C-alpha cells in the first residue's frame, strides 16, 4: 500500500474505539443526571464530521441536539445553550482558535464541555471539563471523529431509554479497526485508477445523502479544495435536482457517495440521471466495501467512516500523482486572516 503504515493505523483506530467507549459512558451519565440538550460544536472539517451523529439524534431522539459552528455561536448565541447543556467539541490539533473562543463562551454559560483532540497538552484538551485524547493526524482523524460522535449520540439515547443496543454496538466496534484496515487493503487497487480520474479534471460535482453526505461535503472542501487545490461543487443529493443538475453534461465529473441508510433512493436517483448525461460518473458505494462482524444497522451508521477510510487511499495516490503533498498550503495557518 502506498505510503501507509498498517500498525500505526491499527494503533490509532484502536485508541478511537477506547475513547469512544469512555466518552459514551460520560455522555450517558450526564444525560441520565438531567442534561437538557446536546451540542456538537466544531470548526471546519471537525464540525462537519459531527453531522451524522447530530442527524441521528434529530431523527431518533427527543433530546434536543444541535451542530453549531464555533465561529458563529459566539456572535449569535443559542437559546438552548445553558447550564444543563453538554457540549462536545472536536479539534484534532486542540488549538483551533475559533473552538477555543467557543469553549470559553459556553463555559461562561455553565455548560459542560467535552473535548475530543489528538493532543493532550493543548488549550481544548486542558480547558474542557472532560477531555478525551487519542493521537491522530489528518489521515486518520475522520474515522476517529465519526466513531466517537456516533457512540456519544447512541449513549445519550440509551440513557433516555430510546435505545437498548449500546453494548452490542460497542462490542461490534471493538473489531472495527481491523475491518477498516481490510477495507483499505481491498480498495488499494482502485485508489490509483480513481486518483487518475480525479486528477484529470479541474472541478467535480460531489454529492451524497444521509450519513454519507457529510463525508462528500468534507472531502470536497477539506481534502480536494484545501489539500489539493481542486475545485469542487458539493451538493446534497436532495438538492441536486434543484439547480446543480443543469451543470451536468458530457465531460463533467460527478462523484456520488452512496451509503446504506433510508436515504439511499436520493443518491440512486442522481446516479440514474447522471448516467444519461455525463461520461464521467464515479460512484463510491459502501455496499461494495466488504466487512465481517458488523451488523447491517451499524454498517449504515458507519457509512461515513467506511467512505473516509477508502478516500484516504485515494488522497495518498493523488498527492504523489500530482506532486502536491497534502500538507502544502498557500494561506491556511500561513498568513493572517
C-alpha positions, 0 to 999 in steps of 0.5 A: 500500500502506498505510503501507509503504515498498517500498525500505526493505523491499527494503533490509532483506530484502536485508541478511537474505539477506547475513547469512544467507549469512555466518552459514551459512558460520560455522555450517558451519565450526564444525560441520565443526571438531567442534561437538557440538550446536546451540542456538537460544536466544531470548526471546519472539517471537525464540525462537519464530521459531527453531522451524522451523529447530530442527524441521528439524534434529530431523527431518533431522539427527543433530546434536543441536539444541535451542530453549531459552528464555533465561529458563529455561536459566539456572535449569535448565541443559542437559546438552548445553550445553558447550564444543563447543556453538554457540549462536545467539541472536536479539534484534532490539533486542540488549538483551533482558535475559533473552538477555543473562543467557543469553549470559553463562551459556553463555559461562561454559560455553565455548560459542560464541555467535552473535548475530543483532540489528538493532543493532550497538552493543548488549550481544548484538551486542558480547558474542557471539563472532560477531555478525551485524547487519542493521537491522530493526524489528518489521515486518520482523524475522520474515522476517529471523529465519526466513531466517537460522535456516533457512540456519544449520540447512541449513549445519550439515547440509551440513557433516555431509554430510546435505545437498548443496543449500546453494548452490542454496538460497542462490542461490534466496534471493538473489531472495527479497526481491523475491518477498516484496515481490510477495507483499505487493503481491498480498495488499494487497487482502485485508489490509483485508477480513481486518483487518475480520474480525479486528477484529470479534471479541474472541478467535480460535482460531489454529492451524497445523502444521509450519513454519507453526505457529510463525508462528500461535503468534507472531502470536497472542501477539506481534502480536494479544495484545501489539500489539493487545490481542486475545485469542487461543487458539493451538493446534497443529493436532495438538492441536486435536482434543484439547480446543480443538475443543469451543470451536468453534461458530457465531460463533467465529473460527478462523484456520488457517495452512496451509503446504506441508510433510508436515504439511499433512493436520493443518491440512486436517483442522481446516479440514474440521471447522471448516467444519461448525461455525463461520461464521467460518473464515479460512484463510491458505494459502501455496499461494495466495501466488504466487512465481517462482524458488523451488523447491517444497522451499524454498517449504515451508521458507519457509512461515513467512516467506511467512505473516509477510510477508502478516500484516504487511499485515494488522497495518498495516490493523488498527492504523489500523482500530482506532486502536491503533498497534502500538507502544502498550503498557500494561506491556511495557518500561513498568513493572517486572516 
